């Protein structure tokens, strides 16, 4: 999986349910044609990332088919999650 582009927006949490700062990322992702995530129209990963003084974590995410705008039911593997958090953290600095 390769992240080719991103859009990020800081989110406001008036409820205070999630501590720290939250950001919504929309990542353009490329995968090999033989990957189960591959779609003809392209792939996006939409996620909410929370940062507090202790750590950063993905609060919610889902893959989307760019052409149909439909959510895809796939989970991130641990190494992918670590890679994505590092990418997002780097883009906020």
BAMAR-240758 format. One record per residue: residue in one letter; x, y, z of N, C-alpha, C in turn. Coordinates in steps of 0.2 Angstrom, whole numbers, padded with zeros to 4 digits, always signed. Each point is the difference from the previous one (the first is absolute). Layout:
BEGIN
aXYZXYZXYZ
...
This chain:
BEGIN
x+0004-0006+0000-0004+0006+0000+0004+0006+0000
x-0001+0005-0004+0004+0006-0001-0005+0006+0000
x+0001+0005+0005-0004+0006+0000+0003+0005-0005
x-0004+0002-0004+0002+0005-0006-0002+0007+0002
x-0005+0001+0004-0002+0007+0001-0004+0000+0006
x-0002+0006+0003-0004+0000+0006-0003+0007+0001
x-0005+0000+0003-0004+0006+0003-0001+0000+0007
x+0002+0005+0004-0001-0001+0007-0004+0006+0003
x-0004-0001+0005-0004+0006+0003+0000-0002+0007
x+0001+0006+0004-0001-0001+0007-0007+0000+0002
x-0002-0004+0005-0007-0001+0001-0001+0003+0007
x-0006+0003+0001-0002+0003+0006-0004-0005+0004
x+0001-0002+0006-0004-0004+0004-0003+0003+0006
x-0006+0003-0001-0003+0004+0005-0002-0005+0006
x-0001-0006-0001-0002-0005+0006+0006-0001+0004
x+0006+0000-0002+0006-0002+0004+0000-0007+0001
x-0003-0004-0004+0000-0008+0001+0007-0003-0001
x+0003+0003-0005+0007-0002-0002+0005+0005+0002
x+0004-0002+0005+0005+0005+0002+0005+0001-0005
x+0003+0006+0000+0005+0002-0004-0003+0003-0007
x+0005+0001-0005-0002+0003-0006-0002-0006-0005
x-0005+0002-0004-0002-0005-0005+0000+0003-0007
x+0002-0005-0005+0001+0002-0007-0003-0005-0004
x-0004+0003-0005-0002-0005-0005+0004+0000-0006
x+0002-0005-0002+0005-0001-0006-0004-0004-0006
x+0001+0002-0006-0002-0003-0006+0006-0002-0004
x+0002-0006+0000+0006-0002-0003-0002-0004-0007
x+0004+0002-0005-0001-0004-0006+0005-0005+0000
x-0002-0006-0001+0004-0006+0001+0000-0004-0006
x+0006-0003-0002+0001-0004-0006+0002-0007+0003
x-0003-0005-0003+0002-0007+0002+0001-0004-0007
x+0004-0005+0000+0001-0004-0005-0007-0003-0003
x+0000-0002-0006-0006-0003-0003-0002-0006+0003
x+0005-0004+0002-0002-0007+0003-0002+0001+0008
x+0000+0006+0002-0002+0001+0007-0008+0000+0001
x-0002-0003+0005-0007+0000+0001-0004+0006+0001
x+0004+0006+0001-0003+0006+0001+0000+0004-0007
x+0003-0003-0005+0000+0004-0007-0007+0001-0002
x-0001+0006-0003-0006+0002-0003+0002+0004-0006
x-0004-0001-0006+0002+0003-0006+0000+0008+0001
x-0005+0002+0004-0001+0007+0000+0005+0004+0005
x+0004-0004+0004+0004+0003+0004-0002-0001+0008
x+0004+0001+0004-0001-0001+0007+0002+0005+0005
x-0005+0002+0005+0002+0005+0005-0001-0003+0006
x+0004+0003+0005-0001-0002+0007-0002+0006+0004
x-0005+0000+0003-0003+0005+0004+0001-0002+0007
x+0004+0005+0004+0001-0002+0007+0000+0006+0005
x-0002-0001+0006+0001+0005+0005+0005-0002+0005
x+0005+0004+0001+0006-0001+0004+0000+0005+0006
x+0001-0003+0006+0000+0003+0006+0007+0001+0003
x+0002+0006+0002+0006+0001+0003-0001+0003+0007
x+0003-0003+0005+0000+0003+0007+0008+0000+0002
x+0001+0002+0006+0007+0000+0003+0003-0006+0001
x-0004-0006+0000+0003-0007+0001+0002-0003-0007
x-0005+0000-0005+0001-0003-0006-0005+0002-0006
x+0001-0003-0005-0005+0001-0006-0003-0006-0002
x-0006+0000-0002-0004-0006-0002-0005+0001-0005
x-0002-0005-0004-0005+0001-0005-0006-0002+0004
x-0005+0005+0000-0006-0001+0003-0005-0004-0004
x+0000+0002-0006-0005-0003-0005+0003+0000-0007
x-0002-0005-0004+0002+0001-0007-0004-0005-0004
x+0000+0002-0007-0003-0005-0005+0003+0002-0007
x+0000-0006-0003+0003+0001-0007-0006+0001-0005
x+0001+0004-0005-0006+0002-0005+0003-0001-0007
x-0005-0003-0004+0001+0000-0007-0001+0007-0003
x+0005+0003-0003-0001+0007-0002-0005+0001-0005
x-0001-0005-0005-0005+0001-0005-0007-0001+0002
x-0001-0004+0004-0007-0001+0003-0002+0003+0006
x+0005+0002+0004+0000+0004+0006-0003-0005+0006
x+0000-0007-0002-0002-0005+0005+0006-0002+0005
x-0002-0001+0006+0004-0002+0005+0002-0007-0001
x+0006-0002+0001+0002-0007-0001+0002-0003+0007
x-0002-0006+0001+0001-0003+0007+0006-0004+0000
x+0006+0004+0002+0006-0003+0000+0003+0003+0007
x+0005-0004+0003+0003+0003+0006+0008+0001-0002
x+0003+0005+0004+0007+0001-0001+0004-0006+0004
x+0005-0002-0003+0005-0004+0004+0004+0004+0005
x+0003-0003+0005+0003+0004+0005+0006+0004-0003
x+0004-0003-0005+0005+0004-0003-0002+0006-0004
x-0006-0001-0003-0003+0005-0004-0002+0006+0004
x-0003-0002+0006-0003+0005+0005+0006+0004+0002
x+0006-0003+0002+0006+0004+0002+0002+0004-0005
x+0000-0002-0006+0003+0004-0006-0005+0006-0001
x-0006-0001+0000-0005+0006-0001+0001+0005+0006
x+0000-0002+0006+0001+0004+0005+0006+0004-0001
x+0006-0003-0001+0006+0004-0002-0001+0005-0005
x-0003-0002-0006-0001+0004-0005-0004+0006+0002
x-0005-0001+0003-0005+0006+0002+0004+0004+0005
x+0003-0003+0005+0004+0004+0005+0005+0005-0003
x+0004-0003-0005+0005+0004-0004-0003+0006-0004
x-0006-0001-0002-0004+0005-0004-0002+0006+0004
x-0001-0001+0007-0002+0005+0004+0005+0004+0003
x+0006-0002+0000+0006+0003+0003+0002+0006-0005
